[in-house]
Amino acid sequence: MHKNYFKENRIEYVDYKDVETLKKFLTPHARIQSKKRSAAPAKNQRQLAVAVKRARFMGLLPYVSR
């Protein structure tokens, strides 16, 4: 990933409905990438985690993928 994906693309709020962006931060097994791998600041990493969990609950993202 880039240094700070959210700052480069001027994303202020990580939205759970933006599934394409969220998929970039998931592993092939649909797990959330670690902060070290995603290179996102702590604030964005927390927003990302909440957004992914909401998207999963709403059925927009899978819980597990193979």
A tleap script that builds the chain and sets N, CA, C and O, in Angstrom:
source leaprc.protein.ff14SB
mol = sequence {
  NMET HIE LYS ASN TYR PHE LYS GLU ASN ARG
  ILE GLU TYR VAL ASP TYR LYS ASP VAL GLU
  THR LEU LYS LYS PHE LEU THR PRO HIE ALA
  ARG ILE GLN SER LYS LYS ARG SER ALA ALA
  PRO ALA LYS ASN GLN ARG GLN LEU ALA VAL
  ALA VAL LYS ARG ALA ARG PHE MET GLY LEU
  LEU PRO TYR VAL SER CARG
}
set mol.1.N position { 0.834 -1.178 0.000 }
set mol.1.CA position { 0.000 0.000 0.000 }
set mol.1.C position { 0.885 1.250 0.000 }
set mol.1.O position { 2.098 1.177 0.196 }
set mol.2.N position { 0.250 2.375 -0.222 }
set mol.2.CA position { 0.963 3.641 -0.215 }
set mol.2.C position { 1.196 4.107 1.215 }
set mol.2.O position { 0.763 3.457 2.167 }
set mol.3.N position { 1.874 5.220 1.357 }
set mol.3.CA position { 2.166 5.743 2.690 }
set mol.3.C position { 0.881 5.992 3.475 }
set mol.3.O position { 0.659 5.366 4.511 }
set mol.4.N position { 0.047 6.885 3.000 }
set mol.4.CA position { -1.238 7.126 3.647 }
set mol.4.C position { -2.290 7.227 2.553 }
set mol.4.O position { -2.480 8.291 1.963 }
set mol.5.N position { -2.963 6.134 2.286 }
set mol.5.CA position { -3.944 6.038 1.215 }
set mol.5.C position { -5.052 7.080 1.395 }
set mol.5.O position { -5.494 7.693 0.423 }
set mol.6.N position { -5.497 7.276 2.630 }
set mol.6.CA position { -6.621 8.170 2.878 }
set mol.6.C position { -6.256 9.631 2.652 }
set mol.6.O position { -7.063 10.397 2.125 }
set mol.7.N position { -5.052 10.021 3.044 }
set mol.7.CA position { -4.626 11.408 2.857 }
set mol.7.C position { -4.360 11.690 1.377 }
set mol.7.O position { -4.703 12.759 0.874 }
set mol.8.N position { -3.743 10.721 0.678 }
set mol.8.CA position { -3.453 10.910 -0.748 }
set mol.8.C position { -4.731 11.076 -1.568 }
set mol.8.O position { -4.764 11.858 -2.519 }
set mol.9.N position { -5.774 10.348 -1.205 }
set mol.9.CA position { -7.029 10.395 -1.957 }
set mol.9.C position { -8.062 11.320 -1.327 }
set mol.9.O position { -9.236 11.300 -1.695 }
set mol.10.N position { -7.608 12.133 -0.370 }
set mol.10.CA position { -8.458 13.124 0.299 }
set mol.10.C position { -9.738 12.501 0.865 }
set mol.10.O position { -10.831 13.034 0.672 }
set mol.11.N position { -9.596 11.378 1.559 }
set mol.11.CA position { -10.729 10.728 2.209 }
set mol.11.C position { -10.695 11.122 3.684 }
set mol.11.O position { -9.790 10.735 4.423 }
set mol.12.N position { -11.700 11.902 4.102 }
set mol.12.CA position { -11.746 12.357 5.494 }
set mol.12.C position { -12.422 11.327 6.387 }
set mol.12.O position { -12.035 11.142 7.541 }
set mol.13.N position { -13.445 10.652 5.838 }
set mol.13.CA position { -14.246 9.713 6.614 }
set mol.13.C position { -14.282 8.378 5.873 }
set mol.13.O position { -14.609 8.337 4.687 }
set mol.14.N position { -13.956 7.306 6.552 }
set mol.14.CA position { -13.979 5.971 5.945 }
set mol.14.C position { -15.420 5.480 6.002 }
set mol.14.O position { -15.952 5.240 7.086 }
set mol.15.N position { -16.049 5.331 4.848 }
set mol.15.CA position { -17.460 4.980 4.770 }
set mol.15.C position { -17.626 3.483 4.550 }
set mol.15.O position { -16.944 2.900 3.706 }
set mol.16.N position { -18.529 2.856 5.304 }
set mol.16.CA position { -18.743 1.409 5.176 }
set mol.16.C position { -19.396 1.031 3.852 }
set mol.16.O position { -19.331 -0.129 3.444 }
set mol.17.N position { -20.026 1.993 3.173 }
set mol.17.CA position { -20.672 1.695 1.893 }
set mol.17.C position { -19.696 1.698 0.724 }
set mol.17.O position { -20.028 1.227 -0.364 }
set mol.18.N position { -18.494 2.224 0.941 }
set mol.18.CA position { -17.470 2.263 -0.103 }
set mol.18.C position { -16.690 0.939 -0.084 }
set mol.18.O position { -15.558 0.878 0.396 }
set mol.19.N position { -17.312 -0.101 -0.611 }
set mol.19.CA position { -16.782 -1.466 -0.509 }
set mol.19.C position { -15.471 -1.623 -1.280 }
set mol.19.O position { -14.582 -2.348 -0.832 }
set mol.20.N position { -15.337 -0.969 -2.410 }
set mol.20.CA position { -14.115 -1.118 -3.210 }
set mol.20.C position { -12.886 -0.628 -2.449 }
set mol.20.O position { -11.826 -1.250 -2.518 }
set mol.21.N position { -13.021 0.470 -1.732 }
set mol.21.CA position { -11.905 0.977 -0.929 }
set mol.21.C position { -11.614 0.032 0.222 }
set mol.21.O position { -10.453 -0.245 0.521 }
set mol.22.N position { -12.657 -0.466 0.868 }
set mol.22.CA position { -12.459 -1.362 2.011 }
set mol.22.C position { -11.768 -2.657 1.593 }
set mol.22.O position { -10.959 -3.200 2.346 }
set mol.23.N position { -12.081 -3.154 0.396 }
set mol.23.CA position { -11.477 -4.407 -0.080 }
set mol.23.C position { -9.961 -4.290 -0.222 }
set mol.23.O position { -9.251 -5.289 -0.110 }
set mol.24.N position { -9.465 -3.089 -0.467 }
set mol.24.CA position { -8.017 -2.886 -0.602 }
set mol.24.C position { -7.288 -3.149 0.705 }
set mol.24.O position { -6.090 -3.432 0.703 }
set mol.25.N position { -7.998 -3.057 1.815 }
set mol.25.CA position { -7.381 -3.242 3.127 }
set mol.25.C position { -7.721 -4.591 3.746 }
set mol.25.O position { -7.567 -4.775 4.953 }
set mol.26.N position { -8.185 -5.537 2.927 }
set mol.26.CA position { -8.476 -6.883 3.395 }
set mol.26.C position { -7.478 -7.861 2.785 }
set mol.26.O position { -6.997 -7.661 1.670 }
set mol.27.N position { -7.175 -8.918 3.529 }
set mol.27.CA position { -6.314 -9.981 3.014 }
set mol.27.C position { -7.156 -10.870 2.094 }
set mol.27.O position { -8.376 -10.713 2.043 }
set mol.28.N position { -6.530 -11.798 1.370 }
set mol.28.CA position { -7.312 -12.714 0.523 }
set mol.28.C position { -8.326 -13.558 1.306 }
set mol.28.O position { -9.298 -14.054 0.737 }
set mol.29.N position { -8.092 -13.715 2.617 }
set mol.29.CA position { -9.032 -14.460 3.453 }
set mol.29.C position { -10.069 -13.554 4.096 }
set mol.29.O position { -10.787 -13.976 5.002 }
set mol.30.N position { -10.153 -12.305 3.632 }
set mol.30.CA position { -11.129 -11.301 4.077 }
set mol.30.C position { -10.884 -10.839 5.506 }
set mol.30.O position { -11.823 -10.432 6.189 }
set mol.31.N position { -9.650 -10.894 5.964 }
set mol.31.CA position { -9.308 -10.342 7.269 }
set mol.31.C position { -8.811 -8.907 7.068 }
set mol.31.O position { -8.330 -8.553 5.991 }
set mol.32.N position { -8.932 -8.101 8.097 }
set mol.32.CA position { -8.443 -6.727 8.039 }
set mol.32.C position { -6.919 -6.756 8.128 }
set mol.32.O position { -6.358 -7.413 9.005 }
set mol.33.N position { -6.254 -6.048 7.227 }
set mol.33.CA position { -4.791 -6.005 7.257 }
set mol.33.C position { -4.302 -5.299 8.507 }
set mol.33.O position { -4.971 -4.409 9.033 }
set mol.34.N position { -3.138 -5.698 8.976 }
set mol.34.CA position { -2.561 -5.068 10.156 }
set mol.34.C position { -2.132 -3.640 9.817 }
set mol.34.O position { -1.985 -3.272 8.652 }
set mol.35.N position { -1.939 -2.858 10.863 }
set mol.35.CA position { -1.517 -1.471 10.690 }
set mol.35.C position { -0.167 -1.409 9.988 }
set mol.35.O position { 0.092 -0.502 9.196 }
set mol.36.N position { 0.677 -2.368 10.281 }
set mol.36.CA position { 2.008 -2.422 9.669 }
set mol.36.C position { 1.910 -2.645 8.155 }
set mol.36.O position { 2.649 -2.024 7.390 }
set mol.37.N position { 1.008 -3.521 7.724 }
set mol.37.CA position { 0.858 -3.815 6.296 }
set mol.37.C position { 0.112 -2.712 5.560 }
set mol.37.O position { 0.463 -2.381 4.427 }
set mol.38.N position { -0.907 -2.141 6.184 }
set mol.38.CA position { -1.723 -1.138 5.499 }
set mol.38.C position { -1.061 0.237 5.507 }
set mol.38.O position { -1.386 1.081 4.672 }
set mol.39.N position { -0.144 0.471 6.433 }
set mol.39.CA position { 0.568 1.753 6.574 }
set mol.39.C position { -0.387 2.916 6.822 }
set mol.39.O position { -0.082 4.057 6.476 }
set mol.40.N position { -1.537 2.630 7.417 }
set mol.40.CA position { -2.502 3.676 7.739 }
set mol.40.C position { -2.236 4.185 9.150 }
set mol.40.O position { -1.859 3.407 10.025 }
set mol.41.N position { -2.427 5.482 9.381 }
set mol.41.CA position { -2.279 6.003 10.740 }
set mol.41.C position { -3.312 5.356 11.673 }
set mol.41.O position { -4.316 4.811 11.214 }
set mol.42.N position { -3.060 5.422 12.963 }
set mol.42.CA position { -3.920 4.760 13.949 }
set mol.42.C position { -5.380 5.208 13.828 }
set mol.42.O position { -6.295 4.389 13.909 }
set mol.43.N position { -5.588 6.501 13.635 }
set mol.43.CA position { -6.956 7.033 13.525 }
set mol.43.C position { -7.686 6.404 12.347 }
set mol.43.O position { -8.827 5.962 12.484 }
set mol.44.N position { -7.028 6.362 11.181 }
set mol.44.CA position { -7.646 5.776 9.994 }
set mol.44.C position { -7.809 4.270 10.134 }
set mol.44.O position { -8.777 3.702 9.630 }
set mol.45.N position { -6.872 3.619 10.813 }
set mol.45.CA position { -6.961 2.173 11.010 }
set mol.45.C position { -8.188 1.825 11.860 }
set mol.45.O position { -8.872 0.836 11.596 }
set mol.46.N position { -8.459 2.640 12.875 }
set mol.46.CA position { -9.642 2.411 13.715 }
set mol.46.C position { -10.922 2.642 12.924 }
set mol.46.O position { -11.868 1.861 13.023 }
set mol.47.N position { -10.952 3.726 12.129 }
set mol.47.CA position { -12.119 3.999 11.285 }
set mol.47.C position { -12.330 2.865 10.287 }
set mol.47.O position { -13.461 2.456 10.026 }
set mol.48.N position { -11.238 2.370 9.740 }
set mol.48.CA position { -11.287 1.274 8.775 }
set mol.48.C position { -11.873 0.020 9.404 }
set mol.48.O position { -12.723 -0.639 8.804 }
set mol.49.N position { -11.425 -0.311 10.605 }
set mol.49.CA position { -11.921 -1.506 11.300 }
set mol.49.C position { -13.423 -1.409 11.545 }
set mol.49.O position { -14.156 -2.371 11.319 }
set mol.50.N position { -13.879 -0.248 12.007 }
set mol.50.CA position { -15.310 -0.058 12.271 }
set mol.50.C position { -16.098 -0.160 10.962 }
set mol.50.O position { -17.158 -0.784 10.921 }
set mol.51.N position { -15.581 0.453 9.897 }
set mol.51.CA position { -16.274 0.440 8.603 }
set mol.51.C position { -16.373 -0.975 8.046 }
set mol.51.O position { -17.417 -1.360 7.520 }
set mol.52.N position { -15.297 -1.752 8.158 }
set mol.52.CA position { -15.315 -3.132 7.663 }
set mol.52.C position { -16.318 -3.959 8.455 }
set mol.52.O position { -17.069 -4.745 7.877 }
set mol.53.N position { -16.334 -3.786 9.768 }
set mol.53.CA position { -17.270 -4.546 10.602 }
set mol.53.C position { -18.717 -4.184 10.286 }
set mol.53.O position { -19.585 -5.056 10.259 }
set mol.54.N position { -18.980 -2.899 10.048 }
set mol.54.CA position { -20.335 -2.480 9.678 }
set mol.54.C position { -20.726 -3.056 8.314 }
set mol.54.O position { -21.848 -3.529 8.132 }
set mol.55.N position { -19.790 -3.011 7.359 }
set mol.55.CA position { -20.072 -3.535 6.021 }
set mol.55.C position { -20.343 -5.035 6.077 }
set mol.55.O position { -21.205 -5.536 5.354 }
set mol.56.N position { -19.618 -5.752 6.925 }
set mol.56.CA position { -19.863 -7.187 7.088 }
set mol.56.C position { -21.257 -7.423 7.656 }
set mol.56.O position { -21.991 -8.286 7.175 }
set mol.57.N position { -21.615 -6.658 8.671 }
set mol.57.CA position { -22.923 -6.819 9.309 }
set mol.57.C position { -24.056 -6.532 8.325 }
set mol.57.O position { -25.094 -7.193 8.361 }
set mol.58.N position { -23.858 -5.551 7.450 }
set mol.58.CA position { -24.875 -5.195 6.470 }
set mol.58.C position { -24.893 -6.136 5.268 }
set mol.58.O position { -25.780 -6.049 4.419 }
set mol.59.N position { -23.909 -7.038 5.198 }
set mol.59.CA position { -23.862 -8.008 4.106 }
set mol.59.C position { -23.144 -7.494 2.874 }
set mol.59.O position { -23.265 -8.089 1.804 }
set mol.60.N position { -22.400 -6.406 2.995 }
set mol.60.CA position { -21.680 -5.855 1.849 }
set mol.60.C position { -20.321 -6.532 1.646 }
set mol.60.O position { -19.811 -6.591 0.527 }
set mol.61.N position { -19.744 -7.037 2.733 }
set mol.61.CA position { -18.452 -7.741 2.687 }
set mol.61.C position { -18.604 -9.091 3.355 }
set mol.61.O position { -19.419 -9.235 4.267 }
set mol.62.N position { -17.838 -10.090 2.924 }
set mol.62.CA position { -17.907 -11.396 3.584 }
set mol.62.C position { -17.139 -11.400 4.899 }
set mol.62.O position { -16.187 -10.638 5.068 }
set mol.63.N position { -17.550 -12.253 5.825 }
set mol.63.CA position { -16.792 -12.442 7.058 }
set mol.63.C position { -15.538 -13.271 6.765 }
set mol.63.O position { -14.452 -12.983 7.268 }
set mol.64.N position { -15.717 -14.319 5.928 }
set mol.64.CA position { -14.622 -15.221 5.586 }
set mol.64.C position { -14.658 -15.437 4.082 }
set mol.64.O position { -15.726 -15.541 3.478 }
set mol.65.N position { -13.462 -15.502 3.484 }
set mol.65.CA position { -13.380 -15.747 2.049 }
set mol.65.C position { -12.291 -16.765 1.807 }
set mol.65.O position { -11.374 -16.905 2.617 }
set mol.66.N position { -12.384 -17.479 0.700 }
set mol.66.CA position { -11.370 -18.470 0.408 }
set mol.66.C position { -10.789 -18.257 -0.958 }
set mol.66.O position { -9.909 -19.007 -1.379 }
savepdb mol mol.pdb
quit
